[in-house]
Amino acid sequence: MGDLIEHFKASAGRHFVTLSCVQTLPDGTEVGHVFSGFMAEVCSAWVFVTAGHILRRFDEAEAAGARFSVWRLGDQTAAMGRFQDTAVPFEFSREEWLVIEKEDVGLDYAVIGLHDHFRRLLEVGGVTALGKTTWAPPMRSDDIQWALMGVPSESVRYDGSTTLLARFVVVRVFAVDEPAEAGIRNTNQVYARLIDGSDAVVADADGLSGGPVFAVSKVNNIWKYSVIGVQSAWYRSQRLIAFCPWITFANELEKEIKLALRDAQVARSDASLQTPQINHD
């Protein structure tokens, strides 16, 4: 299994991207943060995907007087390096995010479309986006293994100046039934237990939120993978994670983008018809 994990890191790691920033607390203390996420391609556009509750935490912290700066998109896992302050500078614009988060029913998604400038910089670093052919529903099978990618918060180190360090992990998980406390959230979440020792022991899954969950299987003696979920919640006492199915949200996102593109095309056509014609006699 160790060889599979290393091979999987080298291939699927190209899609994993972190979002990092420096938080300045009201008393002036600075704290570094690294959040897990991944790149997907929807209608030819690249979107950065993470968990919706991460954006809610930003909003709550700002309301309490905190400030955020030095935003970066980290592409180091594409080259299998350690996260450092050499990531892609990112213009964080809160109003450009689409956030679907309803904690009581288990919905937890956040995406932002990437401008071409940031896409090109990430591509130079080796990042590729997960296209529609790699989207799949979560399925239980003895022939399919699940793996979660992320950066545990326990591993993040900030020197207070220029350097952010964090540990990238791939953790095997296996499907379980929902815990009793899940309630109606189980209609929008899938549950799995961490298998310790598959990559590195993770004491706490905090920080893995927003990371992709993959299904890995062997087809014609070749290992294949597909993205099945966005990591959302952590049941610490039971070492269970909850993730939201990616394909459910991705299909709806695709519909909305197609509608927006169609409306934009209609608007351009209407504008051209309304342009006054000037005769040059």
PyMOL commands that set and color helices and strands:
alter all, ss='L'
color gray80, all
select helices_A, chain A and resi 2-12+52-63+76-79+94-96+103-105+116-124+132-134+153-155+180-187+236-238+246-274
alter helices_A, ss='H'
color red, helices_A
select strands_A, chain A and resi 18-24+30-35+38-42+45-50+67-74+88-89+98-102+107-113+144-150+157-158+164-165+169-176+190-194+212-219+222-235+240-245
alter strands_A, ss='S'
color yellow, strands_A
deselect
rebuild
show_as cartoon
